[in-house]
Amino acid sequence: MSRSVDLREAAVAYYEEGHTLIETGKVFKVGKTAVSNWVRKKRETGDLHNKPLNRGFKKIDLEKLKTYVKEHPDATQKEMAEAFGCYNQAISKVLRRCGITRKKRPHATKNRNLKKQKIT
């Protein structure tokens, strides 16, 4: 669990006053490894803030995918994955985030009913 920057700064300051890692950990109710990491981070970077998370799609451009889906409405997820050079699951997640759904059941049952009627 991430601790607040104020707590980290206070713990590092307490440690730098001459207290041990174990004492500092007990006072601030954190492990000695956490205190050690904070002290090292303060020495190396001069800052105790967390790095911002860099999340996003690396291989799949959303606009290109939307265009691809409009141009190829019958393409399977496997075909889309091959076109974008990624895995099936990645395409599935991006489609879900974009609100693009796959074919629904009524079409399949409609075709199945037509086949039954031709057989009888």
Biopython code that builds the backbone (N, CA, C, O; Angstrom):
import numpy as np
from Bio.PDB.StructureBuilder import StructureBuilder

atoms = [
    (1, "MET", "N", (0.842, -1.165, 0.000)),
    (1, "MET", "CA", (0.000, 0.000, 0.000)),
    (1, "MET", "C", (0.898, 1.242, 0.000)),
    (1, "MET", "O", (1.908, 1.282, 0.703)),
    (2, "SER", "N", (0.540, 2.216, -0.760)),
    (2, "SER", "CA", (1.316, 3.432, -0.884)),
    (2, "SER", "C", (1.038, 4.365, 0.294)),
    (2, "SER", "O", (-0.113, 4.609, 0.657)),
    (3, "ARG", "N", (2.096, 4.868, 0.869)),
    (3, "ARG", "CA", (1.964, 5.799, 2.004)),
    (3, "ARG", "C", (1.991, 7.229, 1.491)),
    (3, "ARG", "O", (2.481, 7.487, 0.392)),
    (4, "SER", "N", (1.469, 8.154, 2.277)),
    (4, "SER", "CA", (1.440, 9.557, 1.856)),
    (4, "SER", "C", (2.860, 10.122, 1.816)),
    (4, "SER", "O", (3.760, 9.645, 2.507)),
    (5, "VAL", "N", (3.028, 11.140, 0.997)),
    (5, "VAL", "CA", (4.342, 11.771, 0.854)),
    (5, "VAL", "C", (4.749, 12.436, 2.161)),
    (5, "VAL", "O", (5.932, 12.448, 2.505)),
    (6, "ASP", "N", (3.786, 12.991, 2.896)),
    (6, "ASP", "CA", (4.084, 13.628, 4.182)),
    (6, "ASP", "C", (4.674, 12.615, 5.166)),
    (6, "ASP", "O", (5.647, 12.906, 5.862)),
    (7, "LEU", "N", (4.081, 11.438, 5.214)),
    (7, "LEU", "CA", (4.578, 10.387, 6.112)),
    (7, "LEU", "C", (5.985, 9.976, 5.697)),
    (7, "LEU", "O", (6.860, 9.803, 6.546)),
    (8, "ARG", "N", (6.203, 9.822, 4.411)),
    (8, "ARG", "CA", (7.532, 9.432, 3.929)),
    (8, "ARG", "C", (8.582, 10.466, 4.299)),
    (8, "ARG", "O", (9.666, 10.123, 4.770)),
    (9, "GLU", "N", (8.248, 11.752, 4.079)),
    (9, "GLU", "CA", (9.197, 12.818, 4.399)),
    (9, "GLU", "C", (9.497, 12.865, 5.893)),
    (9, "GLU", "O", (10.643, 13.058, 6.299)),
    (10, "ALA", "N", (8.455, 12.688, 6.709)),
    (10, "ALA", "CA", (8.650, 12.692, 8.156)),
    (10, "ALA", "C", (9.531, 11.519, 8.588)),
    (10, "ALA", "O", (10.401, 11.673, 9.444)),
    (11, "ALA", "N", (9.305, 10.362, 8.000)),
    (11, "ALA", "CA", (10.094, 9.178, 8.351)),
    (11, "ALA", "C", (11.554, 9.361, 7.942)),
    (11, "ALA", "O", (12.457, 9.020, 8.706)),
    (12, "VAL", "N", (11.790, 9.889, 6.763)),
    (12, "VAL", "CA", (13.166, 10.105, 6.301)),
    (12, "VAL", "C", (13.860, 11.134, 7.195)),
    (12, "VAL", "O", (15.024, 10.959, 7.556)),
    (13, "ALA", "N", (13.151, 12.202, 7.549)),
    (13, "ALA", "CA", (13.728, 13.217, 8.428)),
    (13, "ALA", "C", (14.071, 12.620, 9.799)),
    (13, "ALA", "O", (15.124, 12.918, 10.364)),
    (14, "TYR", "N", (13.185, 11.785, 10.322)),
    (14, "TYR", "CA", (13.411, 11.130, 11.614)),
    (14, "TYR", "C", (14.644, 10.232, 11.537)),
    (14, "TYR", "O", (15.461, 10.210, 12.458)),
    (15, "TYR", "N", (14.775, 9.490, 10.435)),
    (15, "TYR", "CA", (15.928, 8.607, 10.244)),
    (15, "TYR", "C", (17.222, 9.420, 10.149)),
    (15, "TYR", "O", (18.247, 9.039, 10.715)),
    (16, "GLU", "N", (17.160, 10.540, 9.429)),
    (16, "GLU", "CA", (18.354, 11.360, 9.236)),
    (16, "GLU", "C", (18.781, 12.083, 10.515)),
    (16, "GLU", "O", (19.901, 12.589, 10.588)),
    (17, "GLU", "N", (17.905, 12.141, 11.525)),
    (17, "GLU", "CA", (18.257, 12.716, 12.831)),
    (17, "GLU", "C", (19.177, 11.786, 13.607)),
    (17, "GLU", "O", (19.740, 12.180, 14.629)),
    (18, "GLY", "N", (19.334, 10.551, 13.130)),
    (18, "GLY", "CA", (20.245, 9.629, 13.795)),
    (18, "GLY", "C", (19.586, 8.370, 14.330)),
    (18, "GLY", "O", (20.245, 7.569, 14.993)),
    (19, "HIS", "N", (18.321, 8.178, 14.061)),
    (19, "HIS", "CA", (17.629, 6.980, 14.523)),
    (19, "HIS", "C", (17.884, 5.834, 13.535)),
    (19, "HIS", "O", (18.226, 6.064, 12.375)),
    (20, "THR", "N", (17.712, 4.611, 14.011)),
    (20, "THR", "CA", (17.934, 3.449, 13.145)),
    (20, "THR", "C", (16.705, 3.188, 12.284)),
    (20, "THR", "O", (15.637, 3.761, 12.502)),
    (21, "LEU", "N", (16.882, 2.312, 11.304)),
    (21, "LEU", "CA", (15.764, 1.946, 10.434)),
    (21, "LEU", "C", (14.648, 1.283, 11.230)),
    (21, "LEU", "O", (13.469, 1.551, 11.001)),
    (22, "ILE", "N", (15.020, 0.425, 12.156)),
    (22, "ILE", "CA", (14.026, -0.299, 12.949)),
    (22, "ILE", "C", (13.242, 0.668, 13.845)),
    (22, "ILE", "O", (12.018, 0.575, 13.939)),
    (23, "GLU", "N", (13.950, 1.595, 14.503)),
    (23, "GLU", "CA", (13.268, 2.579, 15.344)),
    (23, "GLU", "C", (12.312, 3.439, 14.511)),
    (23, "GLU", "O", (11.174, 3.687, 14.908)),
    (24, "THR", "N", (12.792, 3.880, 13.368)),
    (24, "THR", "CA", (11.966, 4.713, 12.492)),
    (24, "THR", "C", (10.734, 3.945, 12.043)),
    (24, "THR", "O", (9.628, 4.485, 12.028)),
    (25, "GLY", "N", (10.926, 2.690, 11.681)),
    (25, "GLY", "CA", (9.809, 1.858, 11.261)),
    (25, "GLY", "C", (8.767, 1.685, 12.350)),
    (25, "GLY", "O", (7.567, 1.735, 12.080)),
    (26, "LYS", "N", (9.220, 1.483, 13.583)),
    (26, "LYS", "CA", (8.281, 1.316, 14.696)),
    (26, "LYS", "C", (7.514, 2.598, 14.985)),
    (26, "LYS", "O", (6.312, 2.554, 15.246)),
    (27, "VAL", "N", (8.189, 3.731, 14.941)),
    (27, "VAL", "CA", (7.537, 5.011, 15.220)),
    (27, "VAL", "C", (6.461, 5.306, 14.181)),
    (27, "VAL", "O", (5.369, 5.761, 14.522)),
    (28, "PHE", "N", (6.769, 5.046, 12.919)),
    (28, "PHE", "CA", (5.835, 5.377, 11.838)),
    (28, "PHE", "C", (4.977, 4.186, 11.384)),
    (28, "PHE", "O", (4.202, 4.288, 10.433)),
    (29, "LYS", "N", (5.134, 3.061, 12.085)),
    (29, "LYS", "CA", (4.347, 1.851, 11.823)),
    (29, "LYS", "C", (4.461, 1.371, 10.371)),
    (29, "LYS", "O", (3.470, 1.059, 9.711)),
    (30, "VAL", "N", (5.720, 1.327, 9.906)),
    (30, "VAL", "CA", (6.030, 0.772, 8.589)),
    (30, "VAL", "C", (7.232, -0.146, 8.752)),
    (30, "VAL", "O", (7.896, -0.136, 9.788)),
    (31, "GLY", "N", (7.504, -0.929, 7.732)),
    (31, "GLY", "CA", (8.642, -1.832, 7.787)),
    (31, "GLY", "C", (9.956, -1.113, 7.567)),
    (31, "GLY", "O", (10.003, -0.029, 6.986)),
    (32, "LYS", "N", (11.034, -1.742, 8.049)),
    (32, "LYS", "CA", (12.343, -1.115, 7.892)),
    (32, "LYS", "C", (12.756, -1.059, 6.425)),
    (32, "LYS", "O", (13.518, -0.177, 6.029)),
    (33, "THR", "N", (12.255, -2.002, 5.609)),
    (33, "THR", "CA", (12.564, -1.993, 4.185)),
    (33, "THR", "C", (11.936, -0.781, 3.512)),
    (33, "THR", "O", (12.550, -0.173, 2.635)),
    (34, "ALA", "N", (10.728, -0.428, 3.910)),
    (34, "ALA", "CA", (10.066, 0.755, 3.344)),
    (34, "ALA", "C", (10.873, 2.009, 3.670)),
    (34, "ALA", "O", (11.097, 2.854, 2.803)),
    (35, "VAL", "N", (11.302, 2.122, 4.912)),
    (35, "VAL", "CA", (12.096, 3.287, 5.312)),
    (35, "VAL", "C", (13.399, 3.328, 4.520)),
    (35, "VAL", "O", (13.814, 4.387, 4.047)),
    (36, "SER", "N", (14.034, 2.182, 4.381)),
    (36, "SER", "CA", (15.277, 2.101, 3.618)),
    (36, "SER", "C", (15.071, 2.535, 2.166)),
    (36, "SER", "O", (15.888, 3.266, 1.605)),
    (37, "ASN", "N", (13.969, 2.077, 1.565)),
    (37, "ASN", "CA", (13.666, 2.456, 0.180)),
    (37, "ASN", "C", (13.416, 3.952, 0.056)),
    (37, "ASN", "O", (13.857, 4.577, -0.909)),
    (38, "TRP", "N", (12.712, 4.531, 1.026)),
    (38, "TRP", "CA", (12.423, 5.962, 0.989)),
    (38, "TRP", "C", (13.704, 6.777, 1.127)),
    (38, "TRP", "O", (13.881, 7.779, 0.434)),
    (39, "VAL", "N", (14.604, 6.350, 2.026)),
    (39, "VAL", "CA", (15.870, 7.053, 2.219)),
    (39, "VAL", "C", (16.695, 6.993, 0.935)),
    (39, "VAL", "O", (17.265, 7.998, 0.509)),
    (40, "ARG", "N", (16.757, 5.813, 0.321)),
    (40, "ARG", "CA", (17.507, 5.650, -0.929)),
    (40, "ARG", "C", (16.904, 6.510, -2.035)),
    (40, "ARG", "O", (17.633, 7.156, -2.789)),
    (41, "LYS", "N", (15.587, 6.518, -2.133)),
    (41, "LYS", "CA", (14.918, 7.308, -3.167)),
    (41, "LYS", "C", (15.175, 8.799, -2.955)),
    (41, "LYS", "O", (15.384, 9.538, -3.917)),
    (42, "LYS", "N", (15.159, 9.237, -1.703)),
    (42, "LYS", "CA", (15.422, 10.644, -1.388)),
    (42, "LYS", "C", (16.845, 11.023, -1.783)),
    (42, "LYS", "O", (17.072, 12.113, -2.307)),
    (43, "ARG", "N", (17.804, 10.132, -1.538)),
    (43, "ARG", "CA", (19.201, 10.405, -1.894)),
    (43, "ARG", "C", (19.396, 10.443, -3.416)),
    (43, "ARG", "O", (20.114, 11.296, -3.937)),
    (44, "GLU", "N", (18.750, 9.511, -4.114)),
    (44, "GLU", "CA", (18.962, 9.397, -5.558)),
    (44, "GLU", "C", (18.219, 10.468, -6.349)),
    (44, "GLU", "O", (18.782, 11.043, -7.281)),
    (45, "THR", "N", (16.971, 10.745, -5.997)),
    (45, "THR", "CA", (16.157, 11.658, -6.799)),
    (45, "THR", "C", (15.873, 12.984, -6.105)),
    (45, "THR", "O", (15.552, 13.973, -6.764)),
    (46, "GLY", "N", (15.987, 13.011, -4.780)),
    (46, "GLY", "CA", (15.666, 14.220, -4.043)),
    (46, "GLY", "C", (14.171, 14.429, -3.844)),
    (46, "GLY", "O", (13.742, 15.470, -3.346)),
    (47, "ASP", "N", (13.384, 13.437, -4.234)),
    (47, "ASP", "CA", (11.934, 13.549, -4.160)),
    (47, "ASP", "C", (11.350, 12.222, -3.692)),
    (47, "ASP", "O", (11.909, 11.163, -3.976)),
    (48, "LEU", "N", (10.237, 12.273, -2.980)),
    (48, "LEU", "CA", (9.606, 11.053, -2.491)),
    (48, "LEU", "C", (8.260, 10.776, -3.149)),
    (48, "LEU", "O", (7.544, 9.872, -2.720)),
    (49, "HIS", "N", (7.902, 11.533, -4.179)),
    (49, "HIS", "CA", (6.644, 11.299, -4.883)),
    (49, "HIS", "C", (6.757, 10.053, -5.760)),
    (49, "HIS", "O", (7.833, 9.718, -6.255)),
    (50, "ASN", "N", (5.623, 9.376, -5.940)),
    (50, "ASN", "CA", (5.579, 8.229, -6.842)),
    (50, "ASN", "C", (5.671, 8.699, -8.281)),
    (50, "ASN", "O", (5.240, 9.803, -8.615)),
    (51, "LYS", "N", (6.240, 7.847, -9.136)),
    (51, "LYS", "CA", (6.261, 8.170, -10.556)),
    (51, "LYS", "C", (4.837, 8.050, -11.090)),
    (51, "LYS", "O", (4.096, 7.160, -10.670)),
    (52, "PRO", "N", (4.447, 8.923, -12.000)),
    (52, "PRO", "CA", (3.104, 8.802, -12.569)),
    (52, "PRO", "C", (2.998, 7.532, -13.410)),
    (52, "PRO", "O", (3.945, 7.141, -14.094)),
    (53, "LEU", "N", (1.844, 6.905, -13.347)),
    (53, "LEU", "CA", (1.625, 5.692, -14.120)),
    (53, "LEU", "C", (1.437, 6.053, -15.581)),
    (53, "LEU", "O", (0.744, 7.015, -15.914)),
    (54, "ASN", "N", (2.056, 5.277, -16.441)),
    (54, "ASN", "CA", (1.940, 5.504, -17.869)),
    (54, "ASN", "C", (1.164, 4.338, -18.461)),
    (54, "ASN", "O", (1.741, 3.367, -18.949)),
    (55, "ARG", "N", (-0.139, 4.455, -18.406)),
    (55, "ARG", "CA", (-0.973, 3.373, -18.912)),
    (55, "ARG", "C", (-1.596, 3.797, -20.227)),
    (55, "ARG", "O", (-1.925, 4.964, -20.439)),
    (56, "GLY", "N", (-1.743, 2.849, -21.073)),
    (56, "GLY", "CA", (-2.374, 3.138, -22.346)),
    (56, "GLY", "C", (-2.129, 1.992, -23.304)),
    (56, "GLY", "O", (-1.434, 1.027, -22.989)),
    (57, "PHE", "N", (-2.701, 2.119, -24.445)),
    (57, "PHE", "CA", (-2.549, 1.080, -25.437)),
    (57, "PHE", "C", (-1.234, 1.299, -26.165)),
    (57, "PHE", "O", (-0.966, 2.395, -26.657)),
    (58, "LYS", "N", (-0.433, 0.285, -26.232)),
    (58, "LYS", "CA", (0.871, 0.428, -26.836)),
    (58, "LYS", "C", (0.847, 0.124, -28.330)),
    (58, "LYS", "O", (1.478, 0.832, -29.115)),
    (59, "LYS", "N", (0.141, -0.897, -28.721)),
    (59, "LYS", "CA", (0.151, -1.297, -30.116)),
    (59, "LYS", "C", (-1.105, -0.903, -30.870)),
    (59, "LYS", "O", (-1.079, -0.770, -32.094)),
    (60, "ILE", "N", (-2.182, -0.718, -30.167)),
    (60, "ILE", "CA", (-3.464, -0.536, -30.835)),
    (60, "ILE", "C", (-3.897, 0.918, -30.742)),
    (60, "ILE", "O", (-4.164, 1.422, -29.651)),
    (61, "ASP", "N", (-3.967, 1.586, -31.872)),
    (61, "ASP", "CA", (-4.476, 2.945, -31.932)),
    (61, "ASP", "C", (-6.004, 2.861, -32.028)),
    (61, "ASP", "O", (-6.545, 2.200, -32.915)),
    (62, "LEU", "N", (-6.684, 3.536, -31.109)),
    (62, "LEU", "CA", (-8.142, 3.420, -31.030)),
    (62, "LEU", "C", (-8.830, 3.884, -32.311)),
    (62, "LEU", "O", (-9.767, 3.245, -32.790)),
    (63, "GLU", "N", (-8.361, 4.990, -32.855)),
    (63, "GLU", "CA", (-9.001, 5.505, -34.072)),
    (63, "GLU", "C", (-8.808, 4.552, -35.249)),
    (63, "GLU", "O", (-9.725, 4.337, -36.042)),
    (64, "LYS", "N", (-7.612, 3.988, -35.354)),
    (64, "LYS", "CA", (-7.359, 3.033, -36.439)),
    (64, "LYS", "C", (-8.223, 1.789, -36.286)),
    (64, "LYS", "O", (-8.716, 1.239, -37.270)),
    (65, "LEU", "N", (-8.404, 1.345, -35.029)),
    (65, "LEU", "CA", (-9.242, 0.166, -34.792)),
    (65, "LEU", "C", (-10.696, 0.453, -35.162)),
    (65, "LEU", "O", (-11.354, -0.377, -35.790)),
    (66, "LYS", "N", (-11.197, 1.622, -34.775)),
    (66, "LYS", "CA", (-12.581, 1.977, -35.111)),
    (66, "LYS", "C", (-12.763, 2.033, -36.628)),
    (66, "LYS", "O", (-13.775, 1.571, -37.156)),
    (67, "THR", "N", (-11.783, 2.598, -37.316)),
    (67, "THR", "CA", (-11.847, 2.665, -38.780)),
    (67, "THR", "C", (-11.819, 1.262, -39.376)),
    (67, "THR", "O", (-12.558, 0.957, -40.312)),
    (68, "TYR", "N", (-10.953, 0.410, -38.820)),
    (68, "TYR", "CA", (-10.838, -0.962, -39.314)),
    (68, "TYR", "C", (-12.154, -1.711, -39.134)),
    (68, "TYR", "O", (-12.579, -2.453, -40.020)),
    (69, "VAL", "N", (-12.798, -1.515, -37.981)),
    (69, "VAL", "CA", (-14.071, -2.203, -37.706)),
    (69, "VAL", "C", (-15.151, -1.721, -38.674)),
    (69, "VAL", "O", (-15.973, -2.516, -39.130)),
    (70, "LYS", "N", (-15.156, -0.425, -38.988)),
    (70, "LYS", "CA", (-16.148, 0.086, -39.937)),
    (70, "LYS", "C", (-15.903, -0.458, -41.341)),
    (70, "LYS", "O", (-16.850, -0.771, -42.063)),
    (71, "GLU", "N", (-14.628, -0.569, -41.729)),
    (71, "GLU", "CA", (-14.295, -1.064, -43.069)),
    (71, "GLU", "C", (-14.467, -2.572, -43.186)),
    (71, "GLU", "O", (-14.808, -3.079, -44.255)),
    (72, "HIS", "N", (-14.234, -3.291, -42.092)),
    (72, "HIS", "CA", (-14.329, -4.764, -42.081)),
    (72, "HIS", "C", (-15.284, -5.207, -40.985)),
    (72, "HIS", "O", (-14.833, -5.728, -39.964)),
    (73, "PRO", "N", (-16.588, -5.020, -41.159)),
    (73, "PRO", "CA", (-17.529, -5.345, -40.078)),
    (73, "PRO", "C", (-17.618, -6.838, -39.760)),
    (73, "PRO", "O", (-18.014, -7.211, -38.656)),
    (74, "ASP", "N", (-17.257, -7.686, -40.705)),
    (74, "ASP", "CA", (-17.348, -9.128, -40.462)),
    (74, "ASP", "C", (-16.028, -9.742, -40.004)),
    (74, "ASP", "O", (-15.935, -10.961, -39.857)),
    (75, "ALA", "N", (-15.029, -8.934, -39.782)),
    (75, "ALA", "CA", (-13.720, -9.453, -39.366)),
    (75, "ALA", "C", (-13.807, -10.021, -37.955)),
    (75, "ALA", "O", (-14.451, -9.452, -37.074)),
    (76, "THR", "N", (-13.152, -11.144, -37.767)),
    (76, "THR", "CA", (-13.107, -11.743, -36.434)),
    (76, "THR", "C", (-12.039, -11.050, -35.604)),
    (76, "THR", "O", (-11.212, -10.305, -36.131)),
    (77, "GLN", "N", (-12.065, -11.303, -34.303)),
    (77, "GLN", "CA", (-11.047, -10.713, -33.435)),
    (77, "GLN", "C", (-9.669, -11.246, -33.786)),
    (77, "GLN", "O", (-8.674, -10.532, -33.663)),
    (78, "LYS", "N", (-9.607, -12.485, -34.218)),
    (78, "LYS", "CA", (-8.321, -13.068, -34.605)),
    (78, "LYS", "C", (-7.762, -12.336, -35.820)),
    (78, "LYS", "O", (-6.566, -12.046, -35.871)),
    (79, "GLU", "N", (-8.609, -12.036, -36.793)),
    (79, "GLU", "CA", (-8.168, -11.301, -37.973)),
    (79, "GLU", "C", (-7.734, -9.882, -37.609)),
    (79, "GLU", "O", (-6.758, -9.367, -38.157)),
    (80, "MET", "N", (-8.459, -9.253, -36.686)),
    (80, "MET", "CA", (-8.079, -7.915, -36.233)),
    (80, "MET", "C", (-6.728, -7.950, -35.523)),
    (80, "MET", "O", (-5.890, -7.069, -35.715)),
    (81, "ALA", "N", (-6.529, -8.976, -34.703)),
    (81, "ALA", "CA", (-5.266, -9.110, -33.978)),
    (81, "ALA", "C", (-4.100, -9.271, -34.950)),
    (81, "ALA", "O", (-3.035, -8.688, -34.745)),
    (82, "GLU", "N", (-4.295, -10.055, -35.998)),
    (82, "GLU", "CA", (-3.242, -10.226, -36.999)),
    (82, "GLU", "C", (-2.965, -8.906, -37.716)),
    (82, "GLU", "O", (-1.811, -8.591, -38.006)),
    (83, "ALA", "N", (-4.007, -8.137, -38.002)),
    (83, "ALA", "CA", (-3.843, -6.857, -38.695)),
    (83, "ALA", "C", (-3.092, -5.838, -37.829)),
    (83, "ALA", "O", (-2.345, -5.012, -38.355)),
    (84, "PHE", "N", (-3.289, -5.893, -36.503)),
    (84, "PHE", "CA", (-2.652, -4.927, -35.616)),
    (84, "PHE", "C", (-1.400, -5.471, -34.941)),
    (84, "PHE", "O", (-0.746, -4.752, -34.186)),
    (85, "GLY", "N", (-1.058, -6.725, -35.200)),
    (85, "GLY", "CA", (0.161, -7.297, -34.636)),
    (85, "GLY", "C", (0.114, -7.474, -33.133)),
    (85, "GLY", "O", (1.079, -7.160, -32.437)),
    (86, "CYS", "N", (-1.009, -7.977, -32.627)),
    (86, "CYS", "CA", (-1.129, -8.193, -31.190)),
    (86, "CYS", "C", (-1.929, -9.480, -30.951)),
    (86, "CYS", "O", (-2.206, -10.237, -31.881)),
    (87, "TYR", "N", (-2.286, -9.705, -29.701)),
    (87, "TYR", "CA", (-3.041, -10.898, -29.346)),
    (87, "TYR", "C", (-4.548, -10.643, -29.390)),
    (87, "TYR", "O", (-5.014, -9.504, -29.355)),
    (88, "ASN", "N", (-5.281, -11.742, -29.469)),
    (88, "ASN", "CA", (-6.745, -11.722, -29.464)),
    (88, "ASN", "C", (-7.309, -10.990, -28.245)),
    (88, "ASN", "O", (-8.240, -10.194, -28.359)),
    (89, "GLN", "N", (-6.732, -11.274, -27.083)),
    (89, "GLN", "CA", (-7.236, -10.711, -25.840)),
    (89, "GLN", "C", (-7.106, -9.187, -25.830)),
    (89, "GLN", "O", (-7.961, -8.493, -25.279)),
    (90, "ALA", "N", (-6.039, -8.668, -26.438)),
    (90, "ALA", "CA", (-5.847, -7.219, -26.481)),
    (90, "ALA", "C", (-6.954, -6.570, -27.302)),
    (90, "ALA", "O", (-7.499, -5.537, -26.913)),
    (91, "ILE", "N", (-7.282, -7.175, -28.434)),
    (91, "ILE", "CA", (-8.366, -6.653, -29.273)),
    (91, "ILE", "C", (-9.677, -6.694, -28.500)),
    (91, "ILE", "O", (-10.455, -5.741, -28.538)),
    (92, "SER", "N", (-9.921, -7.790, -27.802)),
    (92, "SER", "CA", (-11.150, -7.947, -27.029)),
    (92, "SER", "C", (-11.294, -6.839, -25.987)),
    (92, "SER", "O", (-12.366, -6.251, -25.847)),
    (93, "LYS", "N", (-10.213, -6.553, -25.257)),
    (93, "LYS", "CA", (-10.260, -5.520, -24.219)),
    (93, "LYS", "C", (-10.494, -4.137, -24.814)),
    (93, "LYS", "O", (-11.265, -3.348, -24.269)),
    (94, "VAL", "N", (-9.832, -3.841, -25.929)),
    (94, "VAL", "CA", (-9.980, -2.523, -26.538)),
    (94, "VAL", "C", (-11.388, -2.353, -27.097)),
    (94, "VAL", "O", (-11.987, -1.288, -26.953)),
    (95, "LEU", "N", (-11.913, -3.384, -27.729)),
    (95, "LEU", "CA", (-13.275, -3.309, -28.255)),
    (95, "LEU", "C", (-14.273, -3.069, -27.132)),
    (95, "LEU", "O", (-15.216, -2.293, -27.284)),
    (96, "ARG", "N", (-14.059, -3.738, -26.005)),
    (96, "ARG", "CA", (-14.949, -3.577, -24.863)),
    (96, "ARG", "C", (-14.874, -2.144, -24.331)),
    (96, "ARG", "O", (-15.900, -1.554, -23.993)),
    (97, "ARG", "N", (-13.673, -1.587, -24.254)),
    (97, "ARG", "CA", (-13.511, -0.219, -23.766)),
    (97, "ARG", "C", (-14.136, 0.804, -24.706)),
    (97, "ARG", "O", (-14.651, 1.833, -24.270)),
    (98, "CYS", "N", (-14.085, 0.507, -25.995)),
    (98, "CYS", "CA", (-14.654, 1.428, -26.985)),
    (98, "CYS", "C", (-16.166, 1.289, -27.088)),
    (98, "CYS", "O", (-16.828, 2.130, -27.696)),
    (99, "GLY", "N", (-16.712, 0.242, -26.502)),
    (99, "GLY", "CA", (-18.148, 0.012, -26.580)),
    (99, "GLY", "C", (-18.573, -0.667, -27.869)),
    (99, "GLY", "O", (-19.750, -0.647, -28.227)),
    (100, "ILE", "N", (-17.621, -1.266, -28.564)),
    (100, "ILE", "CA", (-17.934, -1.995, -29.796)),
    (100, "ILE", "C", (-18.200, -3.440, -29.402)),
    (100, "ILE", "O", (-17.347, -4.103, -28.812)),
    (101, "THR", "N", (-19.390, -3.916, -29.734)),
    (101, "THR", "CA", (-19.751, -5.267, -29.338)),
    (101, "THR", "C", (-19.678, -6.202, -30.528)),
    (101, "THR", "O", (-19.740, -5.781, -31.683)),
    (102, "ARG", "N", (-19.545, -7.468, -30.220)),
    (102, "ARG", "CA", (-19.512, -8.462, -31.292)),
    (102, "ARG", "C", (-20.937, -8.820, -31.684)),
    (102, "ARG", "O", (-21.899, -8.319, -31.102)),
    (103, "LYS", "N", (-21.060, -9.691, -32.674)),
    (103, "LYS", "CA", (-22.396, -10.064, -33.141)),
    (103, "LYS", "C", (-23.200, -10.705, -32.017)),
    (103, "LYS", "O", (-22.661, -11.426, -31.177)),
    (104, "LYS", "N", (-24.467, -10.433, -32.020)),
    (104, "LYS", "CA", (-25.338, -10.930, -30.964)),
    (104, "LYS", "C", (-26.000, -12.243, -31.374)),
    (104, "LYS", "O", (-25.933, -12.656, -32.531)),
    (105, "ARG", "N", (-26.609, -12.857, -30.447)),
    (105, "ARG", "CA", (-27.224, -14.162, -30.612)),
    (105, "ARG", "C", (-28.401, -14.184, -31.598)),
    (105, "ARG", "O", (-28.517, -15.160, -32.339)),
    (106, "PRO", "N", (-29.277, -13.178, -31.657)),
    (106, "PRO", "CA", (-30.452, -13.274, -32.528)),
    (106, "PRO", "C", (-30.116, -13.587, -33.990)),
    (106, "PRO", "O", (-30.882, -14.284, -34.655)),
    (107, "HIS", "N", (-29.012, -13.096, -34.490)),
    (107, "HIS", "CA", (-28.639, -13.386, -35.864)),
    (107, "HIS", "C", (-28.361, -14.877, -36.050)),
    (107, "HIS", "O", (-28.739, -15.471, -37.060)),
    (108, "ALA", "N", (-27.704, -15.457, -35.078)),
    (108, "ALA", "CA", (-27.367, -16.874, -35.167)),
    (108, "ALA", "C", (-28.631, -17.729, -35.079)),
    (108, "ALA", "O", (-28.772, -18.702, -35.820)),
    (109, "THR", "N", (-29.538, -17.379, -34.191)),
    (109, "THR", "CA", (-30.755, -18.174, -34.061)),
    (109, "THR", "C", (-31.651, -17.984, -35.276)),
    (109, "THR", "O", (-32.362, -18.909, -35.669)),
    (110, "LYS", "N", (-31.629, -16.812, -35.869)),
    (110, "LYS", "CA", (-32.424, -16.567, -37.066)),
    (110, "LYS", "C", (-31.940, -17.472, -38.203)),
    (110, "LYS", "O", (-32.747, -18.086, -38.902)),
    (111, "ASN", "N", (-30.633, -17.548, -38.380)),
    (111, "ASN", "CA", (-30.073, -18.417, -39.419)),
    (111, "ASN", "C", (-30.356, -19.886, -39.121)),
    (111, "ASN", "O", (-30.621, -20.669, -40.033)),
    (112, "ARG", "N", (-30.301, -20.253, -37.866)),
    (112, "ARG", "CA", (-30.559, -21.638, -37.479)),
    (112, "ARG", "C", (-32.010, -22.010, -37.783)),
    (112, "ARG", "O", (-32.289, -23.111, -38.259)),
    (113, "ASN", "N", (-32.936, -21.081, -37.505)),
    (113, "ASN", "CA", (-34.359, -21.333, -37.797)),
    (113, "ASN", "C", (-34.594, -21.486, -39.292)),
    (113, "ASN", "O", (-35.405, -22.312, -39.711)),
    (114, "LEU", "N", (-33.890, -20.697, -40.099)),
    (114, "LEU", "CA", (-34.039, -20.820, -41.552)),
    (114, "LEU", "C", (-33.564, -22.183, -42.037)),
    (114, "LEU", "O", (-34.179, -22.784, -42.919)),
    (115, "LYS", "N", (-32.463, -22.672, -41.457)),
    (115, "LYS", "CA", (-31.947, -23.981, -41.851)),
    (115, "LYS", "C", (-32.913, -25.086, -41.456)),
    (115, "LYS", "O", (-33.094, -26.052, -42.198)),
    (116, "LYS", "N", (-33.535, -24.946, -40.286)),
    (116, "LYS", "CA", (-34.505, -25.960, -39.850)),
    (116, "LYS", "C", (-35.703, -26.006, -40.787)),
    (116, "LYS", "O", (-36.219, -27.080, -41.095)),
    (117, "GLN", "N", (-36.142, -24.842, -41.234)),
    (117, "GLN", "CA", (-37.295, -24.787, -42.111)),
    (117, "GLN", "C", (-36.988, -25.446, -43.461)),
    (117, "GLN", "O", (-37.864, -26.083, -44.046)),
    (118, "LYS", "N", (-35.766, -25.301, -43.958)),
    (118, "LYS", "CA", (-35.393, -25.888, -45.245)),
    (118, "LYS", "C", (-35.310, -27.405, -45.136)),
    (118, "LYS", "O", (-35.619, -28.110, -46.096)),
    (119, "ILE", "N", (-34.900, -27.908, -43.992)),
    (119, "ILE", "CA", (-34.745, -29.346, -43.814)),
    (119, "ILE", "C", (-36.113, -30.040, -43.800)),
    (119, "ILE", "O", (-36.265, -31.106, -44.397)),
    (120, "THR", "N", (-37.072, -29.471, -43.153)),
    (120, "THR", "CA", (-38.376, -30.126, -43.009)),
    (120, "THR", "C", (-39.230, -30.019, -44.218)),
    (120, "THR", "O", (-40.352, -30.527, -44.229)),
]
sb = StructureBuilder()
sb.init_structure("model")
sb.init_model(0)
sb.init_chain("A")
sb.init_seg("    ")
for serial, (resi, resn, name, xyz) in enumerate(atoms, 1):
    if name == "N":
        sb.init_residue(resn, " ", resi, " ")
    sb.init_atom(name, np.array(xyz, "f"), 0.0, 1.0, " ", f" {name:<3s}", serial, name[0])
structure = sb.get_structure()
